[in-house]
Amino acid sequence: MKTDGEQTWRGIGISGGIAIGPAFVIDQHGVPVPEYVVPAGQVEKELRRFHTAVAKTQRQLTQLKQKAESLPAGAADDIALLLEAYKGMLSSSRLVRGVEEQIQSSHTNAEAAIQRQIVAISASFAAMDDPYLAARAADISEVGVRLIRNLLEQQYNPFADAPEGSVIVAEEITPADTALMNPDRVAGFAAVLGGAEGHAAIMARALGLPAASGVAGLVQGVNTGDIVIVDGNKGEIVVRPTVVTLQNYRQELAKQLRETRKLKSLHNVPAVTTDGTVVALQANLELPREVEAAIDAGATGIGLLRTEFMFMNRPDLPDEDEQFEVLRKLVHQLNGKPVTVRTLDVGGEKLATALGETMGESVNPALGLRAIRLGLREPKLLDTQLAAILRASAYGPVRILIPMVSSVAQMRQVREHLVQVERRLQRRGVKLPHALPPVGAMIEIPGAALAADALAKICDFFAIGSNDLTQYTLAIDRGDDRVAELYDPYHPAVLRLIQFTAAAAWRANIPLSLCGEMAGDPRAAALLIGLGLRELSMAPPRLPPVKQEIRQLSMPQAIAFAENIMTKSDESDIRALLEQGAAAPTTPSSSSGKRKRT
C-alpha cells in the first residue's frame, strides 16, 4: 500500500555506496501480445507450446518462493502464500482451461488466448463489485503475463525509458537485467529478491551501482517518481525522505565522493609493498563499457574478461566475426596491457537465452552442463570462441582462461581444439599472433585445487575463482538467499585450497592470480600476498582501496599475517584477525621460518 511521508525499508546491502534519485518502478507485467490464427494441423503443437510455458512458469514461481524464504518471517509467509496461489492458477484453473479451449476451438495462438482469458476473467470479477475478487483478478493478470513472456521468449530492456539518475525498483534484478543498466543513467537499484553473493550483486559492484535487496513489499510501497535513497552499505531504502533525512544522506554521499577522489590520486602509483614487492592489480570486466573505469582506476590489465555479455539478452548466438570485433576493440583499448579472456561460462544463474535448447534442464545447474563442460560437449560453440580470441590476440597480449576445469584431460582437449582452430585460420589467411596465447585453468572446483600439481604441468597459468571455489567447497549455493549466511570465502577449508594451489603454481613456476570477490576486499590483501599471490583481479571500483592497503604493508608483515591465519581452525578467529589487520601483533606459527616466493 503506497502512502505519503517518509518510509524506511530494511533489507540486505549487496553493493556498497549511496544512491539518491527518482524511483523507476519496473513494470514486469505489461508486454505486447501478438495475435494470429494457428493452422488446423498446428493446433496440437500450439497446445504443447502452451503447456511447456505453464511448466516453465511453475518452475519460476517455485524458485521465487524458495528465494523468498530467506526474508523476515512475516514477509516470507505473505510472499509464499501469494506465490503458491499463483501456482494454483496454473493447475486446471479457469485460466488454463479457457486458454486450451480457445486454442482448440478458435485456433487462436496461445499468447492471444491468454490475453483474452485474462480480460474475460477480470471483467466477470469486476461485475461482482467485490474488493477481494478484484485483487484476485490482478493476480490472474500477473500469472498470465508471466506465461506470455515465457511463450514469447523475448528479452527486453526494462530500463530504456528510465530518466537519468533513476533508482530502479523491482521484484527481482537478474544478471541479464544488470547487464542492461547504464551507470550514467541508473544511480542504483533495490529489489524484493536477491542476495549479496548472487551474480547480479557481483555485477552491481563491478558497475559501482549501490544496491539493496531482500526488501519485502517494496514494489507496492513505491511510486515511479518518488525520491528514493538506497544505502547499499546498510541495506536500507528510504522512500519519500524528509528534507532533514535527504540533507543527511547528501552529506554522507559527499563524504564518500571525497574519499573516492582521494583514492583516485593513487591512479599512477604502483601497488608495491613498503619493501619493494610489486603486486599486479587487474580488473574483472563484466561488460565492455567498464574498460574506461578499469583504466581510470589504474588497472595493470584485465585479469578476467567474462564473455557471457555477448550471449545475453538476445535470441541468437554471436558468430566468430562479431566476437572477434568486440575482443579486438577491447584489446586495442588496453593499449598493450594484458587481457585474460575467459571462455563462456553459463549455467546456474548466468543463463543465456540463445543457449536454452542446447543446455536443457538441469536438476542442479551449478553442478550440471556449464562452462568448459558445455564447450567440449558443443565443439562448434567452443571453436567459434577460440577462433575469435586467437584472432584478437594478434592485436595485443591475450591469455585464454578455461572455466570450471576439473581434470588434466579437459585441458588437453582444449589445447587440441586451439591447435585445430589455429590451422583452420591459417588456411583462411587470417592475421594471427606469432605464437599461441597462454592457456590457463580457472581453479574453482576443489578437485582442481587438489590436483593443481598435475594441472600445472599442462597449464601456462592459474586463476583462482574464489567465488565458485567457496561455493563448491562448502556446498553452498551462493545464489540461494536461504543459506547465504553460510557462504564464507575465509573458511579454513577454502583458504587451504588457495594455499595448496599457490604452492603448486610456485613449484611449477607459472603465474597465479585470484579473481574472485575476495581479491577486492582490502582486508584480504595481506593474507593473499602472504600466501604467495602476486596478481589480484577485481571490480574496478575496488582497485584503489586495495592498492592503498598494499602500499602500507611489508612482506614480513604479510607472511606472518598469513601464517597466523592459517593456524586458525575457527572462522570467527579468522574474521577477527582480518578485522584487526596485518599491523596487529601476531603469534608466529611453527612454519614461520619457511621462505615464500617474492
DRENDRENKOL-576639 format. One line per field, with one value per residue (C-alpha): x, y, z; residue number from 1; residue in three letters. Coordinates in steps of 0.1 Angstrom, whole numbers, plus 5000, padded with zeros to 4 digits. Layout:
<sites>
c1	[X  ...];
c2	[Y  ...];
c3	[Z  ...];
resi	[NUM  ...];
resn	[ALA  ...];
</sites>
This chain:
<sites>
c1	[5000  5016  5014  5026  5055  5089  5092  5123  5127  5154  5169  5204  5232  5245  5266  5281  5275  5246  5222  5197  5172  5137  5123  5117  5095  5099  5067  5074  5038  5030  5040  5029  5008  5009  4977  4973  4954  4970  4966  4945  4975  4994  4968  4984  5018  5004  4989  5022  5039  5014  5018  5056  5052  5029  5055  5083  5062  5055  5093  5099  5073  5088  5123  5109  5092  5125  5143  5116  5121  5152  5131  5118  5092  5061  5071  5083  5049  5029  5050  5050  5012  5008  5032  5015  4982  4998  5010  4974  4962  4983  4967  4934  4922  4897  4926  4943  4911  4900  4932  4932  4896  4903  4934  4913  4881  4892  4927  4940  4977  4985  4996  4964  4943  4959  4953  4916  4911  4926  4903  4872  4880  4888  4856  4835  4852  4847  4810  4807  4820  4839  4874  4887  4878  4892  4926  4923  4918  4951  4968  4954  4967  5002  5003  4990  5017  5044  5030  5031  5067  5077  5059  5075  5110  5117  5144  5136  5153  5132  5155  5153  5129  5144  5152  5188  5198  5170  5168  5154  5129  5118  5107  5140  5170  5187  5223  5209  5189  5221  5239  5214  5220  5240  5257  5255  5217  5210  5221  5213  5186  5166  5148  5125  5145  5183  5214  5248  5266  5245  5259  5236  5251  5286  5278  5263  5296  5316  5295  5297  5260  5247  5221  5200  5177  5155  5131  5097  5067  5090  5074  5040  5053  5069  5055  5076  5089  5092  5125  5143  5176  5194  5221  5240  5262  5234  5208  5183  5159  5143  5112  5100  5126  5121  5142  5164  5169  5178  5203  5220  5223  5236  5263  5272  5273  5296  5319  5321  5328  5357  5372  5368  5386  5414  5419  5419  5451  5468  5460  5495  5512  5522  5508  5541  5548  5569  5599  5595  5574  5552  5516  5498  5463  5440  5403  5374  5352  5315  5308  5329  5318  5338  5371  5374  5366  5393  5419  5409  5413  5449  5444  5476  5454  5422  5426  5392  5370  5337  5324  5288  5278  5280  5254  5229  5197  5195  5177  5207  5244  5272  5293  5331  5334  5311  5330  5363  5354  5343  5375  5397  5383  5389  5425  5430  5416  5440  5469  5494  5481  5473  5437  5427  5396  5376  5357  5319  5306  5269  5248  5233  5220  5241  5217  5219  5186  5202  5216  5184  5178  5215  5218  5183  5171  5193  5183  5213  5226  5256  5267  5255  5263  5281  5314  5340  5318  5293  5321  5335  5300  5293  5326  5313  5305  5340  5358  5340  5350  5386  5389  5377  5401  5430  5424  5421  5454  5472  5464  5478  5487  5459  5456  5428  5412  5392  5364  5354  5383  5382  5408  5440  5421  5399  5429  5444  5412  5411  5447  5438  5409  5431  5457  5430  5414  5448  5453  5419  5425  5460  5444  5420  5449  5436  5460  5473  5499  5533  5527  5496  5484  5489  5462  5453  5428  5404  5408  5373  5365  5381  5392  5411  5428  5438  5451  5469  5504  5492  5473  5503  5522  5498  5487  5506  5489  5463  5435  5417  5380  5373  5335  5328  5357  5339  5305  5317  5339  5312  5283  5266  5246  5257  5225  5203  5193  5183  5219  5237  5250  5269  5289  5323  5354  5375  5365  5397  5390  5388  5420  5438  5428  5441  5473  5477  5471  5496  5523  5517  5520  5552  5567  5558  5569  5537  5518  5489  5461  5430  5399  5370  5353  5379  5405  5386  5385  5413  5413  5424  5453  5479  5466  5467  5501  5514  5501  5521  5497  5512  5483  5448  5419  5388  5359  5374  5359  5378  5412  5422  5413  5432  5462  5462  5463  5491  5513  5511  5523  5557  5564  5574  5541  5521  5538  5535  5498  5490  5509  5490  5456  5465  5469  5433  5405  5376  5360  5353  5390  5400  5374  5387  5423  5411  5394  5425  5447  5483  5497  5482  5506  5506  5515  5541  5533  5559  5564  5574  5609  5599  5605  5578  5581  5586];
c2	[5000  5033  5061  5096  5106  5091  5053  5032  4997  4974  4946  4934  4956  4939  4967  4995  5032  5056  5064  5092  5098  5094  5058  5040  5010  4982  4971  4933  4928  4947  4930  4934  4904  4891  4876  4852  4822  4788  4764  4733  4710  4730  4731  4702  4718  4751  4733  4717  4751  4765  4736  4740  4776  4766  4742  4768  4794  4769  4763  4801  4805  4777  4793  4827  4810  4794  4827  4845  4820  4840  4871  4881  4856  4877  4889  4854  4839  4865  4861  4823  4822  4846  4826  4793  4809  4818  4782  4770  4792  4772  4738  4730  4766  4786  4805  4773  4756  4787  4791  4754  4758  4789  4773  4742  4758  4792  4782  4813  4815  4809  4844  4860  4832  4840  4878  4872  4849  4875  4902  4879  4868  4903  4916  4889  4896  4934  4929  4914  4946  4927  4941  4906  4893  4925  4916  4880  4894  4913  4881  4862  4891  4887  4849  4854  4879  4856  4829  4853  4863  4827  4819  4848  4841  4877  4897  4934  4964  4975  5005  5021  5048  5054  5091  5099  5094  5069  5044  5011  4993  4958  4924  4909  4920  4893  4892  4899  4929  4943  4939  4964  4991  5021  5037  5070  5068  5045  5056  5023  4997  4980  4946  4924  4893  4886  4880  4896  4867  4863  4872  4903  4916  4910  4929  4958  4960  4959  4988  5007  5007  5010  4983  4965  4935  4913  4942  4926  4946  4973  4974  4980  5008  5030  5051  5059  5094  5092  5103  5072  5067  5034  5028  4998  4998  4993  4976  5004  5021  5054  5063  5099  5112  5143  5174  5166  5129  5139  5165  5140  5114  5140  5149  5112  5109  5139  5124  5092  5111  5129  5096  5083  5113  5108  5072  5082  5101  5066  5061  5063  5049  5012  4986  4979  4969  4991  4968  4967  4937  4946  4932  4934  4948  4940  4944  4920  4931  4920  4944  4963  4997  4990  4993  5031  5026  5000  5022  5052  5030  5022  4986  4970  4948  4928  4897  4883  4892  4874  4868  4860  4895  4887  4859  4877  4894  4880  4851  4840  4832  4857  4844  4844  4878  4895  4881  4890  4926  4930  4914  4933  4966  4957  4947  4979  5000  4983  4996  4968  4958  4921  4908  4875  4862  4836  4813  4811  4802  4799  4779  4783  4819  4830  4818  4829  4828  4816  4785  4774  4744  4734  4734  4720  4715  4705  4694  4715  4739  4748  4711  4704  4712  4745  4763  4741  4710  4727  4739  4704  4689  4716  4720  4745  4768  4764  4766  4798  4815  4802  4815  4849  4851  4838  4865  4892  4881  4893  4929  4927  4904  4880  4850  4823  4812  4780  4779  4751  4728  4696  4674  4673  4656  4687  4710  4686  4687  4725  4727  4702  4724  4755  4739  4728  4762  4778  4756  4765  4802  4799  4782  4812  4836  4853  4876  4856  4861  4846  4821  4807  4828  4813  4790  4787  4769  4786  4769  4770  4733  4717  4688  4711  4727  4693  4683  4716  4700  4678  4707  4730  4707  4714  4750  4782  4800  4796  4819  4811  4818  4823  4827  4793  4777  4788  4776  4741  4736  4745  4730  4765  4778  4814  4825  4809  4836  4809  4798  4830  4835  4802  4814  4823  4827  4829  4794  4774  4748  4774  4791  4758  4751  4786  4779  4745  4760  4788  4763  4742  4773  4782  4748  4748  4785  4796  4828  4827  4852  4854  4869  4864  4889  4882  4900  4932  4931  4953  4932  4901  4918  4909  4873  4867  4883  4863  4831  4839  4857  4885  4891  4902  4910  4927  4950  4984  5004  4981  4987  5020  5008  4975  4994  5017  4987  4970  5002  5001  4965  4949  4914  4901  4915  4898  4865  4865  4875  4847  4821  4832  4829  4795  4782  4790  4764  4786  4811  4836  4837  4843  4871  4887  4887  4901  4930  4937  4938  4928  4955  4939  4916  4880  4847  4831  4796  4767  4773  4809  4802  4790  4813  4825  4835  4873];
c3	[5000  4989  5014  5018  5040  5047  5049  5057  5044  5057  5036  5026  5013  4982  4967  4987  4983  4984  4955  4956  4928  4915  4916  4884  4892  4867  4852  4849  4838  4806  4774  4737  4727  4691  4677  4647  4635  4641  4612  4619  4616  4642  4670  4689  4686  4699  4729  4737  4735  4759  4783  4782  4791  4820  4833  4830  4848  4876  4880  4881  4908  4928  4926  4936  4966  4977  4974  4994  5023  5034  5040  5075  5087  5082  5047  5037  5047  5028  4996  4999  5001  4972  4950  4960  4949  4916  4911  4918  4890  4866  4875  4858  4866  4847  4831  4818  4807  4789  4770  4760  4747  4727  4710  4701  4691  4677  4665  4685  4693  4729  4738  4724  4741  4774  4770  4761  4791  4814  4801  4804  4840  4851  4836  4854  4887  4883  4877  4912  4928  4954  4965  4972  4938  4922  4939  4925  4890  4894  4905  4874  4852  4867  4862  4826  4818  4832  4808  4778  4785  4786  4754  4736  4749  4744  4762  4766  4781  4810  4818  4784  4795  4829  4835  4841  4878  4884  4912  4898  4920  4910  4923  4911  4892  4872  4859  4824  4838  4854  4821  4806  4833  4823  4853  4836  4837  4867  4901  4919  4925  4951  4948  4968  4960  4957  4978  4982  4966  4935  4901  4898  4930  4917  4885  4905  4925  4892  4878  4911  4915  4951  4956  4983  4982  5004  5008  5012  4999  4984  4949  4964  4986  4959  4930  4899  4905  4943  4956  4969  4988  4986  5012  4999  5029  5055  5032  5038  5014  5023  5003  5001  5026  5047  5040  5070  5060  5025  5037  5060  5032  5008  5033  5037  4999  4996  5022  5002  4970  4987  4998  4963  4948  4974  4964  4927  4934  4935  4898  4885  4917  4916  4940  4958  4994  5016  5009  4972  4963  4933  4931  4897  4903  4874  4867  4863  4834  4831  4802  4776  4790  4822  4803  4809  4846  4848  4831  4853  4884  4874  4864  4850  4827  4826  4848  4840  4810  4814  4779  4788  4780  4743  4747  4770  4761  4726  4709  4687  4691  4682  4653  4651  4634  4660  4689  4673  4667  4704  4716  4692  4703  4740  4733  4714  4743  4767  4746  4754  4788  4790  4787  4801  4782  4800  4776  4780  4815  4815  4839  4873  4874  4844  4816  4780  4761  4729  4746  4762  4740  4740  4778  4785  4820  4849  4884  4898  4871  4892  4890  4855  4819  4821  4814  4797  4800  4777  4754  4750  4745  4718  4700  4675  4703  4718  4685  4674  4706  4705  4669  4679  4709  4688  4661  4687  4703  4671  4683  4718  4747  4754  4777  4774  4807  4808  4835  4857  4849  4868  4850  4830  4802  4798  4794  4769  4748  4749  4737  4708  4699  4699  4676  4652  4652  4645  4615  4600  4605  4589  4558  4556  4557  4588  4608  4638  4666  4662  4690  4706  4736  4771  4782  4818  4841  4865  4898  4912  4919  4950  4928  4906  4936  4949  4915  4910  4907  4878  4861  4864  4840  4812  4821  4814  4844  4871  4881  4913  4912  4949  4944  4930  4949  4981  4968  4958  4989  5013  4993  4994  4965  4966  4947  4974  5000  5025  5030  5022  5057  5054  5024  5037  5015  5046  5058  5067  5040  5013  5025  5025  4989  4979  4998  4981  4946  4953  4963  4932  4910  4927  4922  4885  4882  4865  4871  4896  4901  4922  4905  4929  4952  4978  4957  4961  4999  5013  5045  5025  5007  5034  5036  4998  4994  5023  5007  4975  4953  4931  4908  4921  4898  4910  4901  4890  4920  4944  4929  4948  4984  4978  4964  4994  5017  4998  4999  5037  5040  5042  5030  5065  5078  5051  5055  5093  5090  5065  5086  5117  5099  5085  5121  5129  5126  5135  5111  5138  5148  5111  5108  5139  5126  5093  5111  5131  5101  5094  5116  5147  5168  5156  5171  5147  5136  5136  5099  5102  5091  5057  5028  5004  4968  4965];
resi	[1  2  3  4  5  6  7  8  9  10  11  12  13  14  15  16  17  18  19  20  21  22  23  24  25  26  27  28  29  30  31  32  33  34  35  36  37  38  39  40  41  42  43  44  45  46  47  48  49  50  51  52  53  54  55  56  57  58  59  60  61  62  63  64  65  66  67  68  69  70  71  72  73  74  75  76  77  78  79  80  81  82  83  84  85  86  87  88  89  90  91  92  93  94  95  96  97  98  99  100  101  102  103  104  105  106  107  108  109  110  111  112  113  114  115  116  117  118  119  120  121  122  123  124  125  126  127  128  129  130  131  132  133  134  135  136  137  138  139  140  141  142  143  144  145  146  147  148  149  150  151  152  153  154  155  156  157  158  159  160  161  162  163  164  165  166  167  168  169  170  171  172  173  174  175  176  177  178  179  180  181  182  183  184  185  186  187  188  189  190  191  192  193  194  195  196  197  198  199  200  201  202  203  204  205  206  207  208  209  210  211  212  213  214  215  216  217  218  219  220  221  222  223  224  225  226  227  228  229  230  231  232  233  234  235  236  237  238  239  240  241  242  243  244  245  246  247  248  249  250  251  252  253  254  255  256  257  258  259  260  261  262  263  264  265  266  267  268  269  270  271  272  273  274  275  276  277  278  279  280  281  282  283  284  285  286  287  288  289  290  291  292  293  294  295  296  297  298  299  300  301  302  303  304  305  306  307  308  309  310  311  312  313  314  315  316  317  318  319  320  321  322  323  324  325  326  327  328  329  330  331  332  333  334  335  336  337  338  339  340  341  342  343  344  345  346  347  348  349  350  351  352  353  354  355  356  357  358  359  360  361  362  363  364  365  366  367  368  369  370  371  372  373  374  375  376  377  378  379  380  381  382  383  384  385  386  387  388  389  390  391  392  393  394  395  396  397  398  399  400  401  402  403  404  405  406  407  408  409  410  411  412  413  414  415  416  417  418  419  420  421  422  423  424  425  426  427  428  429  430  431  432  433  434  435  436  437  438  439  440  441  442  443  444  445  446  447  448  449  450  451  452  453  454  455  456  457  458  459  460  461  462  463  464  465  466  467  468  469  470  471  472  473  474  475  476  477  478  479  480  481  482  483  484  485  486  487  488  489  490  491  492  493  494  495  496  497  498  499  500  501  502  503  504  505  506  507  508  509  510  511  512  513  514  515  516  517  518  519  520  521  522  523  524  525  526  527  528  529  530  531  532  533  534  535  536  537  538  539  540  541  542  543  544  545  546  547  548  549  550  551  552  553  554  555  556  557  558  559  560  561  562  563  564  565  566  567  568  569  570  571  572  573  574  575  576  577  578  579  580  581  582  583  584  585  586  587  588  589  590  591  592  593  594  595  596  597  598];
resn	[MET  LYS  THR  ASP  GLY  GLU  GLN  THR  TRP  ARG  GLY  ILE  GLY  ILE  SER  GLY  GLY  ILE  ALA  ILE  GLY  PRO  ALA  PHE  VAL  ILE  ASP  GLN  HIS  GLY  VAL  PRO  VAL  PRO  GLU  TYR  VAL  VAL  PRO  ALA  GLY  GLN  VAL  GLU  LYS  GLU  LEU  ARG  ARG  PHE  HIS  THR  ALA  VAL  ALA  LYS  THR  GLN  ARG  GLN  LEU  THR  GLN  LEU  LYS  GLN  LYS  ALA  GLU  SER  LEU  PRO  ALA  GLY  ALA  ALA  ASP  ASP  ILE  ALA  LEU  LEU  LEU  GLU  ALA  TYR  LYS  GLY  MET  LEU  SER  SER  SER  ARG  LEU  VAL  ARG  GLY  VAL  GLU  GLU  GLN  ILE  GLN  SER  SER  HIS  THR  ASN  ALA  GLU  ALA  ALA  ILE  GLN  ARG  GLN  ILE  VAL  ALA  ILE  SER  ALA  SER  PHE  ALA  ALA  MET  ASP  ASP  PRO  TYR  LEU  ALA  ALA  ARG  ALA  ALA  ASP  ILE  SER  GLU  VAL  GLY  VAL  ARG  LEU  ILE  ARG  ASN  LEU  LEU  GLU  GLN  GLN  TYR  ASN  PRO  PHE  ALA  ASP  ALA  PRO  GLU  GLY  SER  VAL  ILE  VAL  ALA  GLU  GLU  ILE  THR  PRO  ALA  ASP  THR  ALA  LEU  MET  ASN  PRO  ASP  ARG  VAL  ALA  GLY  PHE  ALA  ALA  VAL  LEU  GLY  GLY  ALA  GLU  GLY  HIS  ALA  ALA  ILE  MET  ALA  ARG  ALA  LEU  GLY  LEU  PRO  ALA  ALA  SER  GLY  VAL  ALA  GLY  LEU  VAL  GLN  GLY  VAL  ASN  THR  GLY  ASP  ILE  VAL  ILE  VAL  ASP  GLY  ASN  LYS  GLY  GLU  ILE  VAL  VAL  ARG  PRO  THR  VAL  VAL  THR  LEU  GLN  ASN  TYR  ARG  GLN  GLU  LEU  ALA  LYS  GLN  LEU  ARG  GLU  THR  ARG  LYS  LEU  LYS  SER  LEU  HIS  ASN  VAL  PRO  ALA  VAL  THR  THR  ASP  GLY  THR  VAL  VAL  ALA  LEU  GLN  ALA  ASN  LEU  GLU  LEU  PRO  ARG  GLU  VAL  GLU  ALA  ALA  ILE  ASP  ALA  GLY  ALA  THR  GLY  ILE  GLY  LEU  LEU  ARG  THR  GLU  PHE  MET  PHE  MET  ASN  ARG  PRO  ASP  LEU  PRO  ASP  GLU  ASP  GLU  GLN  PHE  GLU  VAL  LEU  ARG  LYS  LEU  VAL  HIS  GLN  LEU  ASN  GLY  LYS  PRO  VAL  THR  VAL  ARG  THR  LEU  ASP  VAL  GLY  GLY  GLU  LYS  LEU  ALA  THR  ALA  LEU  GLY  GLU  THR  MET  GLY  GLU  SER  VAL  ASN  PRO  ALA  LEU  GLY  LEU  ARG  ALA  ILE  ARG  LEU  GLY  LEU  ARG  GLU  PRO  LYS  LEU  LEU  ASP  THR  GLN  LEU  ALA  ALA  ILE  LEU  ARG  ALA  SER  ALA  TYR  GLY  PRO  VAL  ARG  ILE  LEU  ILE  PRO  MET  VAL  SER  SER  VAL  ALA  GLN  MET  ARG  GLN  VAL  ARG  GLU  HIS  LEU  VAL  GLN  VAL  GLU  ARG  ARG  LEU  GLN  ARG  ARG  GLY  VAL  LYS  LEU  PRO  HIS  ALA  LEU  PRO  PRO  VAL  GLY  ALA  MET  ILE  GLU  ILE  PRO  GLY  ALA  ALA  LEU  ALA  ALA  ASP  ALA  LEU  ALA  LYS  ILE  CYS  ASP  PHE  PHE  ALA  ILE  GLY  SER  ASN  ASP  LEU  THR  GLN  TYR  THR  LEU  ALA  ILE  ASP  ARG  GLY  ASP  ASP  ARG  VAL  ALA  GLU  LEU  TYR  ASP  PRO  TYR  HIS  PRO  ALA  VAL  LEU  ARG  LEU  ILE  GLN  PHE  THR  ALA  ALA  ALA  ALA  TRP  ARG  ALA  ASN  ILE  PRO  LEU  SER  LEU  CYS  GLY  GLU  MET  ALA  GLY  ASP  PRO  ARG  ALA  ALA  ALA  LEU  LEU  ILE  GLY  LEU  GLY  LEU  ARG  GLU  LEU  SER  MET  ALA  PRO  PRO  ARG  LEU  PRO  PRO  VAL  LYS  GLN  GLU  ILE  ARG  GLN  LEU  SER  MET  PRO  GLN  ALA  ILE  ALA  PHE  ALA  GLU  ASN  ILE  MET  THR  LYS  SER  ASP  GLU  SER  ASP  ILE  ARG  ALA  LEU  LEU  GLU  GLN  GLY  ALA  ALA  ALA  PRO  THR  THR  PRO  SER  SER  SER  SER  GLY  LYS  ARG  LYS  ARG  THR];
</sites>
